[in-house]
């Protein structure tokens, strides 16, 4: 008497119900809200495609997309490089576990607490660095510096995650392969370049996707540290979305922005799902 | 090359450690030492923590503990069931992975409207229920189920165990370490939400809402801010220190 495994499928119902109600339904209904003129408190007024037309004429959105792109271009290469460099450097060290635990810590320290630590250390007017050295860090006056500040904060928070992922992949490379190459006369640098790098490629690709998600989520750091200043240089699109909807109370236009950001995110998510599916079947 | 890598690692560790150490240090400075900017330790003081008493930190902690706790409990129960269903053949993984990449805060506007429709704005349910379908938890538990020898489940079935019994009596105890690790990660993720609780339940400030308000209203009081940051980080810090090995291993194993 063998039972067919299909019997257990109903056990996924609670999760499906939740994902349906709080992910899929909002995902679909936001398109409808995007056709409204709506402050969130008043009754919505349908305005057709007006909000979408406004997207194309919105100079602020253009600036904000540029800030997001710039942010990703600064953050992603640094994230990948640091994750790999550190994971290779600590592989097999006695302190490996300790260093990984330390680097993972900022991702868990409450983000509000992290913001407080960064604020009181690096604030240009009354931060500790200013008090100690007299150096006024240009975060709040120079647009490039403001963006760099958010990049550094995001790296501070998320690099531990990248190190863990690369480190796990390094452990998956059979040591025999590396030893064989050494016996054949390969130098350490050659082993890294010719064996480790190609084998790490899928992992690094995965990190690109993860890093992109971190970049999209950087609006929390922006909210806590710069609120889009100076001169809109840190107004990444996620923050612009929040600001439009819940500070300027234009939820209808915010919904149109959401549709735009979601389209981009879903594209990235589909890529991530494909990579992860391929790995979990391997 | 290796020396250079080590140098980068050392510098980055220092960069990561600095704000954390500074936070610990500032929290215990006497309040007046911070204002005069004399950083030579002038003494150890719990004054900042005493000053916290009147700020509403207690209520925020309570709200967050209850909300994050209930959230994680639901996520683990629903997540284990769903992971088991997928392990037995339900083709749901694609959807789960797609949802994994969608930060809930991107759906803030439609969620706000939906919760408004349900009459749930400014309730505990608004902070908890929408998170019960957790792609991350399902994913981590599924990876753990895949590492488990499946004969155990088959043997239990042969003994006449129903599916519910298999999950509750056989799998849940075996997966205790992974459930713990996934639980801590999910707890931290929920604990760290900032914009979401601000929008859907501003009447019930969570610790992050409380901290960001405090940072805005008292930007100069480092000691007080440091103490607040420390107190609100403590629950996660304790969980992390106790289960660190387990968390890192579960996390790494799911990416191997």
Boltz contact constraints between the chains, C-beta under 6 A:
constraints:
  - contact:
      token1: [A, 3]
      token2: [B, 157]
      max_distance: 6.0
  - contact:
      token1: [A, 5]
      token2: [B, 88]
      max_distance: 6.0
  - contact:
      token1: [A, 5]
      token2: [B, 89]
      max_distance: 6.0
  - contact:
      token1: [A, 7]
      token2: [B, 163]
      max_distance: 6.0
  - contact:
      token1: [A, 8]
      token2: [B, 84]
      max_distance: 6.0
  - contact:
      token1: [A, 8]
      token2: [B, 85]
      max_distance: 6.0
  - contact:
      token1: [A, 8]
      token2: [B, 88]
      max_distance: 6.0
  - contact:
      token1: [A, 8]
      token2: [B, 163]
      max_distance: 6.0
  - contact:
      token1: [A, 9]
      token2: [B, 85]
      max_distance: 6.0
  - contact:
      token1: [A, 9]
      token2: [B, 90]
      max_distance: 6.0
  - contact:
      token1: [A, 11]
      token2: [B, 81]
      max_distance: 6.0
  - contact:
      token1: [A, 11]
      token2: [B, 84]
      max_distance: 6.0
  - contact:
      token1: [A, 11]
      token2: [B, 85]
      max_distance: 6.0
  - contact:
      token1: [A, 12]
      token2: [B, 82]
      max_distance: 6.0
  - contact:
      token1: [A, 12]
      token2: [B, 85]
      max_distance: 6.0
  - contact:
      token1: [A, 12]
      token2: [B, 90]
      max_distance: 6.0
  - contact:
      token1: [A, 14]
      token2: [B, 78]
      max_distance: 6.0
  - contact:
      token1: [A, 15]
      token2: [B, 78]
      max_distance: 6.0
  - contact:
      token1: [A, 15]
      token2: [B, 82]
      max_distance: 6.0
  - contact:
      token1: [A, 15]
      token2: [B, 133]
      max_distance: 6.0
  - contact:
      token1: [A, 18]
      token2: [B, 132]
      max_distance: 6.0
  - contact:
      token1: [A, 18]
      token2: [B, 133]
      max_distance: 6.0
  - contact:
      token1: [A, 19]
      token2: [B, 99]
      max_distance: 6.0
  - contact:
      token1: [A, 19]
      token2: [B, 133]
      max_distance: 6.0
  - contact:
      token1: [A, 22]
      token2: [B, 130]
      max_distance: 6.0
  - contact:
      token1: [A, 23]
      token2: [B, 99]
      max_distance: 6.0
  - contact:
      token1: [A, 26]
      token2: [B, 107]
      max_distance: 6.0
  - contact:
      token1: [A, 26]
      token2: [B, 110]
      max_distance: 6.0
  - contact:
      token1: [A, 26]
      token2: [B, 111]
      max_distance: 6.0
  - contact:
      token1: [A, 29]
      token2: [B, 110]
      max_distance: 6.0
  - contact:
      token1: [A, 30]
      token2: [B, 110]
      max_distance: 6.0
  - contact:
      token1: [A, 85]
      token2: [B, 5]
      max_distance: 6.0
  - contact:
      token1: [A, 85]
      token2: [B, 8]
      max_distance: 6.0
  - contact:
      token1: [A, 86]
      token2: [B, 9]
      max_distance: 6.0
  - contact:
      token1: [A, 88]
      token2: [B, 5]
      max_distance: 6.0
  - contact:
      token1: [A, 89]
      token2: [B, 5]
      max_distance: 6.0
  - contact:
      token1: [A, 89]
      token2: [B, 6]
      max_distance: 6.0
  - contact:
      token1: [A, 89]
      token2: [B, 9]
      max_distance: 6.0
  - contact:
      token1: [A, 100]
      token2: [B, 248]
      max_distance: 6.0
  - contact:
      token1: [A, 101]
      token2: [B, 244]
      max_distance: 6.0
  - contact:
      token1: [A, 103]
      token2: [B, 16]
      max_distance: 6.0
  - contact:
      token1: [A, 106]
      token2: [B, 16]
      max_distance: 6.0
  - contact:
      token1: [A, 108]
      token2: [B, 188]
      max_distance: 6.0
  - contact:
      token1: [A, 108]
      token2: [B, 236]
      max_distance: 6.0
  - contact:
      token1: [A, 108]
      token2: [B, 240]
      max_distance: 6.0
  - contact:
      token1: [A, 109]
      token2: [B, 233]
      max_distance: 6.0
  - contact:
      token1: [A, 110]
      token2: [B, 192]
      max_distance: 6.0
  - contact:
      token1: [A, 110]
      token2: [B, 232]
      max_distance: 6.0
  - contact:
      token1: [A, 110]
      token2: [B, 233]
      max_distance: 6.0
  - contact:
      token1: [A, 111]
      token2: [B, 192]
      max_distance: 6.0
  - contact:
      token1: [A, 112]
      token2: [B, 208]
      max_distance: 6.0
  - contact:
      token1: [A, 112]
      token2: [B, 211]
      max_distance: 6.0
  - contact:
      token1: [A, 112]
      token2: [B, 212]
      max_distance: 6.0
  - contact:
      token1: [A, 113]
      token2: [B, 229]
      max_distance: 6.0
  - contact:
      token1: [A, 113]
      token2: [B, 233]
      max_distance: 6.0
  - contact:
      token1: [A, 116]
      token2: [B, 215]
      max_distance: 6.0
  - contact:
      token1: [A, 116]
      token2: [B, 225]
      max_distance: 6.0
  - contact:
      token1: [A, 116]
      token2: [B, 229]
      max_distance: 6.0
  - contact:
      token1: [A, 117]
      token2: [B, 19]
      max_distance: 6.0
  - contact:
      token1: [A, 117]
      token2: [B, 22]
      max_distance: 6.0
  - contact:
      token1: [A, 117]
      token2: [B, 23]
      max_distance: 6.0
  - contact:
      token1: [A, 118]
      token2: [B, 19]
      max_distance: 6.0
  - contact:
      token1: [A, 120]
      token2: [B, 222]
      max_distance: 6.0
  - contact:
      token1: [A, 121]
      token2: [B, 19]
      max_distance: 6.0
  - contact:
      token1: [A, 121]
      token2: [B, 22]
      max_distance: 6.0
  - contact:
      token1: [A, 131]
      token2: [B, 37]
      max_distance: 6.0
  - contact:
      token1: [A, 164]
      token2: [B, 251]
      max_distance: 6.0
  - contact:
      token1: [A, 164]
      token2: [B, 252]
      max_distance: 6.0
  - contact:
      token1: [A, 165]
      token2: [B, 255]
      max_distance: 6.0
  - contact:
      token1: [A, 168]
      token2: [B, 252]
      max_distance: 6.0
  - contact:
      token1: [A, 168]
      token2: [B, 255]
      max_distance: 6.0
  - contact:
      token1: [A, 168]
      token2: [B, 256]
      max_distance: 6.0
  - contact:
      token1: [A, 172]
      token2: [B, 256]
      max_distance: 6.0
  - contact:
      token1: [A, 189]
      token2: [B, 1]
      max_distance: 6.0
  - contact:
      token1: [A, 213]
      token2: [B, 101]
      max_distance: 6.0
  - contact:
      token1: [A, 217]
      token2: [B, 103]
      max_distance: 6.0
  - contact:
      token1: [A, 220]
      token2: [B, 194]
      max_distance: 6.0
  - contact:
      token1: [A, 224]
      token2: [B, 212]
      max_distance: 6.0
  - contact:
      token1: [A, 242]
      token2: [B, 195]
      max_distance: 6.0
  - contact:
      token1: [A, 245]
      token2: [B, 109]
      max_distance: 6.0
  - contact:
      token1: [A, 246]
      token2: [B, 199]
      max_distance: 6.0
  - contact:
      token1: [A, 251]
      token2: [B, 109]
      max_distance: 6.0
  - contact:
      token1: [A, 254]
      token2: [B, 109]
      max_distance: 6.0
  - contact:
      token1: [A, 255]
      token2: [B, 109]
      max_distance: 6.0
  - contact:
      token1: [A, 258]
      token2: [B, 109]
      max_distance: 6.0
  - contact:
      token1: [A, 269]
      token2: [B, 98]
      max_distance: 6.0
  - contact:
      token1: [A, 269]
      token2: [B, 101]
      max_distance: 6.0
  - contact:
      token1: [A, 272]
      token2: [B, 101]
      max_distance: 6.0
  - contact:
      token1: [A, 273]
      token2: [B, 94]
      max_distance: 6.0
  - contact:
      token1: [A, 273]
      token2: [B, 97]
      max_distance: 6.0
  - contact:
      token1: [A, 273]
      token2: [B, 98]
      max_distance: 6.0
  - contact:
      token1: [A, 276]
      token2: [B, 97]
      max_distance: 6.0
